[in-house]
Every structure is written in C-alpha cells, then in structure tokens.
Amino acid sequence: MRRSQAHWLNARRRGVRLLWIPTVWAMTIATSFADEPQSMPETVVTATRIPTPVTEIPAGVTVIDRQTIEQRGYLTLTDALSAVPGIRVSQSGGPGGNASVFVRGTNSNQVLVLRDGMPLNDASDSSGAFNFGVDTLADVERIEVVRGPMAALYGSGAIGGVINLISRRGHEPGFHLTGELAGGYPKQIEGNANASGIEGPFDYSATVEGEDLRGYDTTPQRESIYTGVPQGFADTIGTLNLGYTPIEGTRLSLFLRARRAVFGFNALGNPTFDNSNSTGTDDTLLGRVGVTSKLFNGAYETSAFVGRLQGDRHYTQALNALDPNQATNDSRYHSYRTDLQWNNTVHLSDLISVATLSASDLTFGYEHTADNINVKVNQSFFGSPFAQSAKASMTDDAVYAGLQTTLLQRLTLTGQIRQDWVDGDQPFTWRLGGVLDVPEILTRFKAAYGTAFRAPSLFDRFGVDSFGYVGNPKLKPESAQGWEVGFTTTVGIASVSATYFNEQIQNLIVAVFTPVNTAVNVGSAHIQGVETEFALQATRWLALDVSYTYTDAQNADLGTQLTRRPRSSAAFNATITPLPGLSIAPEFLFTGAFPDFLVDNNGNSTGNIVANRQGMLFNLTVTYDLTKQVQLFANGRNLFYSRWEPVNGYQTPGPSFFAGVRLRL
C-alpha cells in the first residue's frame, strides 16, 4: 500500500480547557421541561459483562441501535462510528479501503473489536489491527462502544476501548420478515432481508445482504495523476443465528456468518501512476456454538462457547504496459482464530440480603484464544521482486473476575481483574470505577482507573521480508494506564455530560532500521482530552444530539502531536418529525486540522509532516412510514461535495444518493 500507517509523531503540548457556558445554557433551557416524562436508561452488557443501565457505568459509552442505524442511513461500520464522541475514523479511500479508528487518540490496533463478545482483530495484519473499512450492518442489532482501558475485561488490544457488534436475533413469537431494497447515484444498489422469530423452543434469525457501489476515484483531484477511475465495492453477507431452549433458562446456540467483499484500491507507485487494475478481496467465515443456562432460580448464570474465525485477504495487480513502475501484486493474508470462553455471573443480591447493598453481582471466567497466520506477499517493481512472509501461531489463556454493587442506592462500584498468559508474558490488568448519583442536583458523577496491554502481533515477532526485516520474538506487550472523571446532568428532556480522560502508554512497538531492520519496544505516548455531549428533546418533533471532543495526543518522548489525531472534532445530529411517520435526520461531522504525512500534488509521498486541513461533511436521511409495514427512505452522504482528505493523499468519496423501500412483515 502506498501510505504508511499513522505513527506516534508531532506538535506542541497544550493544556485542556473546559468550556462551561454551553453547560449552563443547556441546563437553563432544560429546566422549563423538567416535568416531561423520562425514559428508562439504556442497558449495556459490554462495559461490565453484566446488563447495566448506561447511567451506572463508569466509562464513556455509546450505543447505536437498529433504529438509529436505519434512521440515520448508516450502511457501513465507518458510517456508524463517525459521530461517536472520542472516535476518529481515518479511511484511506471509500468502502473496502483500509480504515483505521482511533479511540481517544490511541492507535487503531489498540481498540478491540468483538462480535457478540468474541474478538475479531485480524491476526494476519502486520499490526494486528481490525480493518473497519469493509463491514456493513444489515445483520447488526446494535453496536456498543466503550471507551477507556478495558483489558481487565477483554484482554489484549483493549487499550483505547472496545467496540462490540451485537448480532440480530429472534426475540418475538411468530415469523417476522424485514427487508429493504435501494439504489441510487453513482450507480449503486443495496438490498437485505432478515427473517426472525420464535417457534416453540426454537428462536432464529437469518440475514442476507448484498451491496454493489460504483464508487469514486479517491485520489485527490489536486494531484496531477488524478484520472477519475472509480474504486468500486461489492459485498455479500449471510448470517444465521439459531437457538434451542430445551428447558426454561437453558439455551443452545449456533451462529454462522460468511462475508465476501470485493473492491478496487489505489496502488500508485513511484514515479506515480494511477493504476486502475488493482483489486482486493476480503473473505471471512465465523462459526460459533454455545450454551447459556440459568441455575438456582436465576441466581447463577453460566455460559460457554467455542468460536472459529477464518479470514482470507487477497490483493492483485496485473501488469499494465503503461505503468512506468512495471508493478505487479499477488499477496494473500490468511488468519485462523479459535476462541473458547466460559463466562459466569452470580447474583449475590439473590443469595445475601444486606440492607445497604443492592444489585450486587460477581463475574468470573476463563478464555483461551489461539491464532494462526500464513502471510505470503509477492510484489515486483521495475522487474525486481519483493517478498514478505509470516507463518506463525500464538495462544493466550486468561482468567478474570469482577464485582459490581450499589451502595445506599447512590454509589455504584465496579471492579475487574484479569490475568493473561501470552506466549511467555504474563500481563495482569485491573480496572476500578464508580458512579455517584446525587439526585438533589440531578447529576451523576463518575470516575475510573484501569490498566491495559496489547500483545505484539505475529508479524512483529516472526515476519520476514526480502528488504531485510526480521521479526523480534523477544518483544514485550505494550502497556497502558488510564483514568477518567466526568459528570452527566439530566433535567427533564435535556442532558449534558463532560468527561476528562488521561492515558499513558509505554513500550510502544515501533519498526527500526539500525542495527537491524526489526521491531522493538521503544517510546511512549501521553493522551488527554475532554468529551462533551448535549442531548435535547426540544419538542415532540425535534431531538438534538451534539458532541465535541478535544484530544491532546502526544509522543511523550518528543513532545510532538501524534499524526492523524485532530485536537478538535464534533458531530451534530438532529431528528425532525414534522408529520406523523416522517423523519428528517441531518448529520454534520467536523474534523479539525491534524498532522499527517505529506503527499504532494504529483502524488509523491514526501515523508514530511504537514498540517492536514480541517473538514466538514453533511449527510441527510429522510424516512416516511407509508403504512405500518412499508417505509420509504432516501439517504444522501457528503451532499456538499467536500474534497477534504481524511488521510493526506486520499480524498473523501464524492456525493452519493440512494432511495428505496423498507418492509416489515
């Protein structure tokens, strides 16, 4: 690929400032609506492994449910994550292009992605990161995003946070069918269908999805090599989620998911040449079987599952006679993961009655993860071959325990510990947090401290290439410690929140070239910032959600700002319902300036660090309930045709518009 991954670099340290005026203003407005009925707080599982109201979780949490996905027209995972406070999506091209997600300024390989609690990060990736640029959302019921160090719950990789994709499942008796079909500009079509229900002891959910986009040429139009040849994207997904309940409280489950994505990508070379015959495929197959049971009248819940994830990425580039680089590519990345989990919850409140305590729960369990990779990169430039390979495996065994309780109906305390054994290393992580409810001032205060780690990738430890790189099997895990404090004030139909976060990361794994081309543990990072969010149900026909994040992410050794981490980012979402059944959902996304590696107007990567300019995107989704069973919808993205570069040298895709029909039977 022609762009290197983001590195820990550049810019002066600045202090963090809180602006209190918007908070006071929001509370003043909301007071006039204090008598409005309040909805029940949303329940989240990912943050503590126990279903917990989001108001009692000592962490930054965002939930994107199925209704939000449809109401805001989100098709891809990057669409859905772009408006989340504390998250920066950095996509090199359109769908299919490599997309990194920085959570609270940490590296993209320092966020852990789960599917129903099973880790998905790509073991064959050189840094062990997850590519956010491929997945679409037809089979996702909700996305739970938890920010902050979470290794005490989920192990390696959860330094910046955890993103859990929760699959659709049959919840209601009878047969239920939903589906949609849409098409639009520039030459795109998408459709999906989901059948779900409960029949006697069986529950089921089956989803099929297909998408085909012509796309845009994401080479910036400022570059002399711009040709306008689009990078297309197509995917096909099939998901099956089955359950069988032989007796009340016990469920046997089977989950299967297969995905194939095909896309074009830029491979420009040096001298630059916009080659239009580069193609990538990304195939995954996930299977999982498990059992969940409630015993002793529900006081003890236990579950176990074993899952198998197989990934196959293939990049090809045929020889183009006009290419001055005479470049070719035939590279494959195979990964295989087996994950075994045994998870338990003891509801202590059902067994022990203590007047001052309530909602007390003990969690504990065991996890075994085994990764195998087989990487074979075969490229040539000017007739000279380049080869890269890694064939290796590693295992991670872990035990964990956690305790959650509420004291005097005001203070919810949560603590977790975890011990991992990762190929000779024994990282121990912990997290402690609390939420204090002070109803007298309509405010909840939260605080948390935690540790985390990221094990070296298999390529870091065992990879080799023909340019002299040799992996370092003696690498140690990256380690981190972070804390946060914040508050949420809710007055009637309005709420305002602010969270200050501070995290330090050591033993960063960085490639060096002397005396040997290898990876070493060197350097550290210091990240701090503030997340603020304001939500208001102004009237019965207008809801607003505004967030602003300030991030100061620095190389702690050099005092320079890390690349691709903007100091400022903001999102504005509104839901306008002027008529019954009609919803208008505008979305503004703002990303401030940030340092990045310069790609000049001839398409050459110079290696220099420059300030990449700020950008703003405008999206709009309109839905209308024609009947209870039929909904019409239209979605437009980047409607103001911003040519902003989220990664220097890659222009954001141009305007797109599609419209269609959604059925619920």
SEZA-382357 format. One line per 2 residues: number of its first residue (from 1); their letters; for each residue x, y, z of C-alpha. Coordinates in Angstrom, 1 decimal, padded with zeros to 4 digits. Example, Ala and Ser with C-alpha at 12.3 -4.5 7.8 and 13.67 -1.06 7.14 Angstrom:
BEGIN
1	AS	012.3/-004.5/007.8  013.7/-001.1/007.1
END
This chain:
BEGIN
1	MR	000.0/000.0/000.0  001.4/003.4/-000.8
3	RS	000.6/005.2/002.6  002.3/004.1/005.8
5	QA	000.2/003.6/009.0  -000.2/006.5/011.4
7	HW	002.9/006.9/013.7  003.4/008.5/017.1
9	LN	004.6/012.0/016.0  004.4/015.8/016.0
11	AR	003.1/019.1/017.6  003.4/021.1/020.9
13	RR	001.6/020.1/024.1  -001.4/022.2/025.1
15	GV	-003.5/022.3/028.2  -007.0/021.0/028.3
17	RL	-009.7/023.7/028.8  -013.3/023.1/029.7
19	LW	-016.0/025.5/028.4  -018.8/025.7/031.0
21	IP	-021.0/028.3/029.2  -022.7/025.7/027.0
23	TV	-023.4/023.5/030.0  -025.1/026.4/031.9
25	WA	-027.1/027.3/028.8  -028.3/023.8/028.3
27	MT	-029.4/023.4/031.9  -031.3/026.6/031.8
29	IA	-033.2/025.6/028.7  -033.9/022.1/030.0
31	TS	-035.3/023.4/033.3  -038.5/024.5/031.6
33	FA	-039.2/020.9/030.5  -038.5/019.3/033.9
35	DE	-042.0/017.9/034.2  -041.7/015.9/031.0
37	PQ	-041.7/012.1/031.5  -038.3/010.5/031.4
39	SM	-037.5/007.3/029.5  -035.7/004.4/031.2
41	PE	-031.9/004.4/030.8  -030.5/002.0/028.1
43	TV	-028.9/-001.2/029.3  -025.4/-002.1/028.2
45	VT	-023.6/-005.5/028.5  -020.1/-004.8/027.1
47	AT	-018.9/-002.4/029.7  -019.1/-004.8/032.7
49	RI	-020.3/-008.2/031.3  -023.5/-007.6/033.3
51	PT	-026.6/-005.9/031.8  -026.2/-002.5/033.4
53	PV	-028.0/000.8/032.9  -025.7/003.1/030.9
55	TE	-026.1/005.7/033.7  -024.4/003.4/036.2
57	IP	-021.3/002.7/034.0  -018.0/004.4/035.0
59	AG	-016.8/004.7/031.4  -017.6/006.5/028.1
61	VT	-020.4/004.5/026.5  -022.3/005.0/023.2
63	VI	-025.0/002.7/021.9  -026.0/002.7/018.2
65	DR	-029.2/000.6/018.0  -031.0/-000.8/014.9
67	QT	-033.4/002.2/014.9  -030.5/004.7/014.8
69	IE	-028.8/002.7/012.0  -031.9/002.9/009.9
71	QR	-033.0/006.5/010.9  -029.5/007.9/010.0
73	GY	-029.0/005.8/006.9  -025.8/004.1/008.1
75	LT	-024.7/001.4/005.7  -021.1/000.7/006.8
77	LT	-019.4/000.4/010.2  -017.4/003.6/009.5
79	DA	-020.6/005.5/008.9  -022.0/004.5/012.3
81	LS	-018.8/005.2/014.2  -018.0/008.6/012.7
83	AV	-020.3/010.5/015.0  -019.3/008.8/018.2
85	PG	-017.6/011.1/020.8  -013.9/010.3/021.2
87	IR	-013.7/008.4/018.0  -011.8/009.5/014.9
89	VS	-012.3/007.4/011.7  -009.4/007.6/009.3
91	QS	-010.3/006.0/006.0  -007.9/005.6/003.1
93	GG	-010.5/005.7/000.3  -014.1/004.6/000.1
95	PG	-015.7/001.3/001.2  -013.1/-001.5/001.1
97	GN	-010.2/000.9/001.6  -008.2/000.5/004.7
99	AS	-009.9/002.3/007.6  -008.4/003.0/011.0
101	VF	-010.3/004.0/014.1  -008.5/006.0/016.8
103	VR	-010.4/005.8/020.2  -009.4/008.7/022.5
105	GT	-006.2/009.2/020.5  -004.9/005.7/020.8
107	NS	-003.7/003.7/017.8  -006.1/001.8/015.7
109	NQ	-004.6/-001.6/016.8  -005.2/-000.5/020.4
111	VL	-009.0/-000.8/020.1  -010.6/-004.3/020.4
113	VL	-013.5/-005.3/018.1  -015.9/-008.0/019.2
115	RD	-018.8/-009.9/017.6  -021.1/-010.9/020.4
117	GM	-018.1/-010.9/022.8  -015.7/-012.8/020.5
119	PL	-012.5/-010.9/019.4  -012.3/-010.2/015.7
121	ND	-009.0/-008.3/015.3  -007.0/-009.5/012.2
123	AS	-004.1/-011.7/013.4  -002.6/-011.6/009.8
125	DS	-002.5/-007.8/009.8  001.1/-006.6/010.3
127	SG	000.0/-004.7/013.5  -002.9/-006.9/014.5
129	AF	-005.5/-004.2/013.7  -009.1/-004.6/012.5
131	NF	-010.0/-003.1/009.1  -013.1/-001.0/009.7
133	GV	-013.5/-000.2/006.0  -015.2/-003.5/004.9
135	DT	-018.1/-004.4/007.2  -021.7/-003.4/006.6
137	LA	-024.5/-003.5/009.1  -027.6/-005.5/007.9
139	DV	-027.0/-008.3/010.4  -026.2/-006.0/013.4
141	ER	-028.8/-005.3/016.0  -026.8/-002.8/018.0
143	IE	-023.2/-001.5/018.4  -021.9/-000.9/021.9
145	VV	-018.8/001.4/022.1  -017.0/001.5/025.4
147	RG	-014.1/004.0/025.7  -011.1/003.7/028.1
149	PM	-008.8/000.8/029.0  -010.8/-002.4/029.1
151	AA	-008.2/-005.1/029.1  -009.3/-006.2/032.6
153	LY	-012.5/-007.5/030.9  -011.3/-008.5/027.4
155	GS	-007.5/-008.8/027.3  -005.1/-007.8/024.6
157	GA	-005.8/-004.8/022.4  -008.4/-003.0/024.6
159	IG	-006.1/000.0/025.4  -008.3/002.6/023.9
161	GV	-011.6/000.8/024.2  -013.9/-001.9/022.9
163	IN	-016.4/-002.0/020.1  -018.9/-004.9/020.3
165	LI	-021.1/-005.7/017.3  -024.2/-007.5/018.6
167	SR	-025.9/-009.7/016.0  -029.6/-009.7/015.3
169	RG	-031.6/-012.5/017.0  -035.2/-013.8/017.1
171	HE	-037.0/-012.1/020.0  -040.7/-012.3/019.3
173	PG	-043.1/-015.2/018.8  -044.1/-016.0/015.3
175	FH	-042.5/-015.3/011.9  -041.2/-011.8/011.2
177	LT	-039.7/-010.5/008.0  -037.9/-007.3/007.3
179	GE	-036.1/-006.2/004.2  -035.0/-003.3/002.1
181	LA	-034.1/-002.5/-001.5  -032.5/000.7/-002.6
183	GG	-030.5/002.2/-005.5  -029.0/005.5/-006.5
185	YP	-026.1/007.6/-007.6  -023.4/007.0/-008.5
187	KQ	-024.6/003.6/-009.7  -025.2/001.8/-006.5
189	IE	-027.7/-000.8/-005.4  -028.1/-002.5/-002.0
191	GN	-030.6/-004.9/-000.5  -031.1/-007.1/002.5
193	AN	-033.6/-009.3/004.2  -033.9/-010.7/007.7
195	AS	-036.3/-013.4/008.9  -036.6/-013.9/012.6
197	GI	-038.9/-015.3/015.2  -039.6/-017.8/018.0
199	EG	-041.4/-021.1/017.3  -041.8/-023.2/020.5
201	PF	-038.4/-023.9/021.9  -036.6/-022.6/018.8
203	DY	-035.5/-019.0/018.1  -033.9/-017.9/014.8
205	SA	-032.6/-015.0/012.8  -031.4/-015.3/009.2
207	TV	-029.9/-012.3/007.3  -028.8/-012.0/003.7
209	EG	-027.3/-008.8/002.3  -025.8/-007.6/-001.0
211	ED	-024.3/-004.3/-002.0  -022.7/-003.0/-005.2
213	LR	-021.2/000.5/-005.4  -019.5/002.1/-008.4
215	GY	-017.7/004.5/-006.0  -015.3/007.3/-006.7
217	DT	-011.6/007.8/-007.5  -010.3/008.8/-004.1
219	TP	-007.1/010.1/-005.5  -007.4/013.8/-004.7
221	QR	-008.3/016.0/-007.7  -005.5/018.3/-006.7
223	ES	-003.0/015.7/-007.9  -001.7/015.7/-011.4
225	IY	-002.2/011.9/-011.7  -006.0/012.0/-011.0
227	TG	-007.8/010.0/-013.6  -011.4/009.8/-012.2
229	VP	-011.4/006.0/-012.5  -013.6/004.8/-009.5
231	QG	-012.7/002.3/-006.9  -015.9/000.1/-006.7
233	FA	-017.1/-002.0/-003.8  -019.3/-005.1/-003.6
235	DT	-020.1/-007.4/-000.7  -022.3/-010.4/000.0
237	IG	-023.1/-011.4/003.6  -025.1/-014.3/005.0
239	TL	-025.8/-014.7/008.8  -027.6/-017.4/010.7
241	NL	-028.3/-017.2/014.5  -030.2/-020.2/015.9
243	GY	-031.2/-021.0/019.4  -032.9/-024.0/021.1
245	TP	-034.3/-023.9/024.6  -035.0/-027.5/025.8
247	IE	-035.9/-026.3/029.3  -036.6/-022.9/030.7
249	GT	-033.4/-020.9/031.3  -031.1/-023.0/029.1
251	RL	-030.4/-022.1/025.5  -028.2/-023.9/023.0
253	SL	-026.9/-021.7/020.2  -025.4/-021.9/016.7
255	FL	-024.0/-018.8/014.9  -022.7/-018.7/011.3
257	RA	-021.6/-015.7/009.3  -019.9/-015.6/005.9
259	RR	-018.8/-012.4/004.2  -017.2/-011.7/000.8
261	AV	-016.1/-008.2/-000.2  -014.5/-007.2/-003.5
263	FG	-013.1/-003.7/-004.0  -010.7/-001.6/-006.0
265	FN	-007.8/000.3/-004.5  -005.1/002.7/-005.5
267	AL	-001.5/001.4/-006.0  000.3/004.5/-007.4
269	GN	003.9/003.6/-007.2  006.9/005.9/-007.6
271	PT	007.0/007.5/-010.1  003.3/007.9/-009.5
273	FD	000.8/006.2/-011.9  -002.9/005.8/-011.1
275	NS	-003.3/002.1/-011.9  -006.9/001.1/-012.3
277	NS	-006.5/-002.7/-012.2  -005.7/-003.2/-008.5
279	TG	-008.3/-005.4/-006.8  -008.8/-006.7/-003.3
281	TD	-011.0/-009.4/-001.8  -011.7/-009.9/001.8
283	DT	-013.4/-013.1/002.9  -014.3/-014.1/006.4
285	LL	-016.1/-017.1/007.9  -017.2/-017.2/011.5
287	GR	-018.8/-020.2/013.3  -019.7/-020.5/017.0
289	VG	-021.6/-022.9/019.2  -022.5/-022.3/022.8
291	VT	-024.8/-022.9/025.7  -026.2/-020.5/028.3
293	SK	-028.0/-021.6/031.4  -029.7/-020.0/034.5
295	LF	-029.5/-022.1/037.6  -030.7/-021.9/041.2
297	NG	-033.7/-019.8/040.3  -031.6/-017.5/038.2
299	AY	-029.1/-016.7/040.9  -026.3/-018.2/038.9
301	ET	-025.8/-017.8/035.2  -023.2/-019.7/033.2
303	SA	-022.3/-019.7/029.5  -019.7/-021.4/027.3
305	FV	-018.9/-021.1/023.7  -016.3/-022.0/021.2
307	GR	-015.8/-020.0/018.0  -013.7/-020.3/014.9
309	LQ	-012.9/-017.3/012.7  -011.2/-017.7/009.3
311	GD	-010.0/-014.7/007.3  -008.6/-014.5/003.8
313	RH	-007.4/-011.3/002.1  -006.1/-011.3/-001.4
315	YT	-004.7/-008.3/-003.3  -003.9/-008.5/-007.0
317	QA	-002.5/-006.1/-009.6  -001.9/-007.2/-013.1
319	LN	001.0/-005.8/-015.2  000.0/-002.6/-017.0
321	AL	002.2/-001.8/-020.0  001.8/001.9/-019.4
323	DP	002.9/001.8/-015.8  006.5/003.2/-015.5
325	NQ	006.9/001.1/-012.3  006.0/-002.2/-014.1
327	AT	004.4/-003.2/-010.8  002.5/-006.4/-010.1
329	ND	001.0/-007.8/-006.9  -000.3/-011.2/-005.8
331	SR	-000.5/-011.2/-002.0  -002.5/-013.3/000.5
333	YH	-003.2/-013.0/004.2  -004.7/-016.0/005.9
335	SY	-005.7/-015.9/009.5  -007.3/-018.5/011.8
337	RT	-008.6/-017.9/015.3  -010.2/-020.3/017.8
339	DL	-011.8/-018.6/020.8  -013.1/-020.6/023.8
341	QW	-014.9/-018.7/026.6  -016.5/-019.8/029.9
343	NN	-018.4/-016.8/031.5  -020.2/-016.8/034.8
345	TV	-022.4/-014.4/036.8  -023.5/-014.9/040.4
347	HL	-026.3/-012.5/041.5  -025.2/-012.0/045.1
349	SD	-028.3/-009.9/045.9  -030.4/-013.1/045.4
351	LI	-028.3/-015.0/047.9  -027.3/-012.5/050.5
353	SV	-029.6/-009.8/051.9  -027.7/-006.6/053.0
355	AT	-029.7/-003.5/053.6  -027.0/-001.1/052.4
357	LS	-026.2/-003.0/049.2  -028.3/-003.7/046.1
359	AS	-027.7/-005.1/042.6  -024.5/-007.0/043.7
361	DL	-023.1/-009.3/041.1  -019.9/-011.4/040.9
363	TF	-018.5/-012.3/037.5  -015.7/-014.7/036.7
365	GY	-014.5/-016.8/033.8  -011.8/-018.3/031.5
367	EH	-010.8/-017.5/027.9  -008.5/-019.4/025.5
369	TA	-007.5/-017.8/022.2  -005.3/-019.5/019.6
371	DN	-004.2/-017.6/016.4  -002.5/-019.0/013.3
373	IN	-001.4/-016.9/010.3  000.1/-017.6/006.9
375	VK	001.1/-014.5/005.0  002.6/-014.5/001.5
377	VN	003.3/-011.2/-000.2  004.6/-011.3/-003.7
379	QS	005.2/-008.0/-005.5  007.5/-006.6/-008.1
381	FF	008.7/-003.2/-009.1  010.8/-002.5/-012.3
383	GS	011.2/-006.2/-012.6  012.6/-006.6/-009.1
385	PF	010.7/-008.9/-006.7  009.7/-008.1/-003.2
387	AQ	008.5/-010.9/-000.9  007.2/-010.8/002.7
389	SA	006.0/-013.8/004.7  004.9/-014.9/008.2
391	KA	003.8/-018.3/009.2  003.3/-018.5/012.9
393	SM	000.9/-019.1/015.8  000.4/-018.0/019.4
395	TD	-002.0/-018.6/022.3  -003.5/-016.5/025.1
397	DA	-005.0/-018.1/028.2  -006.7/-015.8/030.7
399	VY	-008.8/-015.9/033.9  -010.9/-012.9/035.1
401	AG	-013.1/-011.9/037.9  -015.3/-008.8/038.6
403	LQ	-017.6/-007.4/041.2  -020.3/-004.8/040.9
405	TT	-022.6/-003.4/043.6  -024.7/-000.4/044.6
407	LL	-024.2/001.2/048.0  -027.0/003.1/049.7
409	QR	-028.9/003.4/046.3  -026.4/006.1/045.3
411	LT	-022.9/004.7/044.7  -022.4/002.0/042.0
413	LT	-018.9/000.4/042.3  -017.4/-001.8/039.6
415	GQ	-014.1/-003.6/039.7  -012.4/-006.2/037.4
417	IR	-009.1/-008.1/037.4  -007.6/-010.3/034.7
419	QD	-004.5/-012.4/034.4  -003.3/-013.3/030.9
421	WV	-000.6/-015.7/029.8  000.5/-014.8/026.2
423	DG	003.5/-016.8/024.9  005.8/-016.2/027.8
425	DQ	004.4/-012.9/029.0  002.0/-012.7/032.0
427	PF	000.3/-009.3/031.9  -002.0/-008.6/034.8
429	TW	-004.7/-005.8/034.3  -007.3/-004.3/036.6
431	RL	-010.0/-001.6/036.5  -011.9/000.1/039.3
433	GG	-014.7/002.7/038.8  -017.7/004.2/040.4
435	VL	-020.8/006.3/039.7  -022.3/008.5/042.4
437	DV	-025.9/009.6/042.0  -026.7/013.0/043.5
439	PE	-030.4/013.4/042.7  -030.5/016.7/044.7
441	IL	-028.7/018.4/041.8  -029.9/016.0/039.1
443	TR	-026.3/014.8/038.4  -024.3/011.7/038.3
445	FK	-020.5/011.8/038.8  -018.2/009.1/037.5
447	AA	-014.5/008.1/037.9  -012.4/005.2/036.8
449	YG	-008.9/004.0/036.6  -007.6/001.0/034.6
451	TA	-004.6/-000.7/033.1  -004.3/-002.4/029.7
453	FR	-001.9/-004.1/027.3  -001.5/-005.1/023.7
455	AP	000.4/-008.2/022.8  002.9/-008.0/019.8
457	SL	001.4/-009.1/016.5  002.6/-012.3/014.9
459	FD	004.3/-010.3/012.1  006.1/-008.1/014.7
461	RF	007.5/-011.3/016.2  008.0/-013.7/013.3
463	GV	007.6/-011.8/010.0  010.4/-011.6/007.4
465	DS	010.8/-009.8/004.1  013.3/-009.5/001.2
467	FG	014.3/-006.0/002.3  015.9/-007.4/005.4
469	YV	013.1/-007.2/008.0  013.4/-009.8/010.7
471	GN	010.8/-010.2/013.4  011.7/-009.9/017.1
473	PK	010.4/-012.8/019.2  011.6/-011.1/022.3
475	LK	009.1/-008.2/022.1  007.1/-007.3/025.2
477	PE	003.5/-006.2/025.2  002.6/-002.5/025.0
479	SA	001.2/-001.4/028.4  -001.1/001.5/029.4
481	QG	-002.6/003.1/032.4  -005.6/005.5/032.2
483	WE	-008.1/007.3/034.2  -011.2/009.5/033.7
485	VG	-013.6/011.7/035.6  -016.9/013.2/034.5
487	FT	-020.5/014.0/035.1  -023.9/013.8/033.5
489	TT	-026.7/016.2/034.4  -030.2/015.3/033.3
491	VG	-033.0/017.9/033.6  -036.3/016.7/032.2
493	IA	-035.8/016.3/028.5  -032.2/017.5/028.3
495	SV	-028.9/016.1/029.4  -025.3/017.4/029.3
497	SA	-022.1/015.5/030.0  -018.4/016.0/030.1
499	TY	-015.6/013.6/030.7  -011.9/014.3/031.1
501	FN	-009.6/011.3/030.2  -005.9/010.8/030.7
503	EQ	-003.9/007.8/029.5  -000.2/006.9/029.3
505	IQ	001.1/004.2/027.0  004.6/002.6/027.3
507	NL	006.7/000.0/025.5  005.3/001.1/022.1
509	IV	006.2/-001.4/019.3  008.0/000.5/016.6
511	AV	010.0/-000.6/013.5  013.6/000.5/013.5
513	FT	016.3/000.1/010.8  019.5/000.1/012.8
515	PV	021.4/-002.0/013.6  018.8/-004.5/012.3
517	NT	015.5/-003.9/010.4  013.2/-005.2/013.1
519	AV	010.5/-004.1/015.7  011.5/-003.0/019.2
521	NV	009.8/-001.7/022.3  010.6/002.0/022.4
523	GS	008.9/005.2/023.2  005.7/006.2/025.0
525	AH	002.6/008.3/024.4  000.6/010.6/026.6
527	IQ	-003.0/011.3/025.7  -005.5/013.5/027.4
529	GV	-008.7/015.2/026.4  -012.4/016.0/027.1
531	ET	-015.5/014.5/025.6  -018.7/016.6/025.9
533	EF	-022.2/015.7/024.8  -025.5/017.5/024.8
535	AL	-028.9/015.9/024.1  -032.2/017.6/024.0
537	QA	-035.7/016.6/023.1  -036.7/020.2/022.3
539	TR	-040.3/019.3/021.3  -042.2/016.2/020.4
541	WL	-041.0/016.7/016.8  -037.3/017.8/017.4
543	AL	-034.5/015.9/019.0  -030.8/017.1/019.0
545	DV	-027.6/015.3/019.9  -024.4/017.4/019.8
547	SY	-020.9/016.2/020.8  -017.5/017.8/020.9
549	TY	-014.2/016.1/021.7  -010.8/017.7/022.4
551	TD	-007.8/015.4/022.2  -004.2/016.2/023.0
553	AQ	-002.3/013.1/021.8  001.5/013.3/022.1
555	NA	004.7/011.4/021.7  005.7/011.6/025.3
557	DL	009.4/011.4/024.5  009.5/014.2/021.8
559	GT	006.6/016.3/022.9  005.1/016.2/019.4
561	QL	001.5/015.7/018.3  000.6/012.2/017.0
563	TR	-000.3/012.0/013.4  -004.0/011.8/012.3
565	RP	-005.3/012.8/015.7  -007.2/016.1/015.4
567	RS	-007.3/018.2/018.5  -011.0/019.1/017.8
569	SA	-013.8/017.0/016.4  -017.6/017.5/016.6
571	AF	-020.8/015.9/015.5  -024.3/017.3/015.2
573	NA	-027.3/015.0/014.7  -031.0/016.0/014.7
575	TI	-034.2/014.1/014.3  -037.1/016.2/012.9
577	TP	-040.6/014.7/012.7  -042.9/017.5/011.4
579	LP	-045.6/014.9/010.4  -046.6/011.6/011.9
581	GL	-044.4/008.9/010.2  -042.0/011.4/008.6
583	SI	-038.4/011.7/009.9  -035.7/014.0/008.7
585	AP	-032.2/013.3/010.1  -029.4/015.7/009.2
587	EF	-025.9/015.0/010.3  -022.9/017.3/010.3
589	LF	-019.4/015.9/011.0  -016.5/018.2/011.7
591	TG	-012.8/017.2/012.0  -010.2/019.7/012.9
593	AF	-006.7/020.0/011.4  -004.2/017.4/012.3
595	PD	-000.5/016.5/011.4  -000.1/013.9/008.6
597	FL	002.5/012.7/006.1  002.5/014.9/003.0
599	VD	001.5/013.6/-000.4  002.4/016.3/-002.9
601	NN	000.4/017.5/-005.9  002.2/014.9/-008.1
603	GN	001.1/012.1/-005.8  004.5/011.5/-004.2
605	ST	004.8/010.6/-000.6  007.5/013.0/000.7
607	GN	007.8/011.8/004.3  007.4/015.3/005.6
609	IV	004.8/016.1/008.3  002.3/018.8/007.4
611	AN	-000.9/020.2/009.0  -003.7/018.5/007.1
613	RQ	-006.6/020.9/006.8  -009.9/020.6/008.7
615	GM	-013.0/019.1/007.0  -016.8/019.0/007.3
617	LF	-019.3/016.5/005.9  -023.0/016.8/005.6
619	NL	-025.3/013.8/005.4  -029.1/013.6/005.3
621	TV	-031.6/010.8/005.7  -035.4/011.1/005.2
623	TY	-037.8/008.3/006.1  -041.5/008.1/005.7
625	DL	-043.9/005.4/007.0  -046.2/004.8/004.1
627	TK	-048.0/002.2/006.2  -047.1/000.2/009.3
629	QV	-045.5/-002.3/007.1  -043.9/-000.1/004.4
631	QL	-041.3/002.6/004.9  -039.8/004.8/002.2
633	FA	-036.3/006.2/002.7  -033.7/008.4/001.0
635	NG	-030.2/009.0/002.0  -027.5/011.4/000.9
637	RN	-023.9/011.5/002.0  -021.3/014.3/001.5
639	LF	-024.1/016.3/-000.1  -021.9/019.5/-000.2
641	YS	-019.2/017.7/-002.2  -016.4/018.2/000.3
643	RW	-013.0/017.3/-001.2  -011.5/017.0/002.3
645	EP	-008.7/014.4/002.8  -009.3/012.3/005.9
647	VN	-005.9/010.9/005.2  -003.5/013.1/003.3
649	GY	-003.5/011.8/-000.3  -006.9/010.2/-000.1
651	QT	-010.0/012.3/-000.9  -013.3/011.6/000.8
653	PG	-015.7/010.0/-001.7  -017.9/012.5/-003.5
655	PS	-021.7/012.9/-003.1  -023.9/009.8/-003.1
657	FF	-027.6/009.5/-003.0  -029.9/006.5/-002.9
659	AG	-033.5/005.8/-002.2  -035.6/002.7/-001.5
661	VR	-038.2/000.9/000.4  -038.1/-001.0/003.7
663	LR	-040.6/-003.7/004.6  -041.7/-005.0/008.0
665	L	-044.0/-008.0/007.9
END
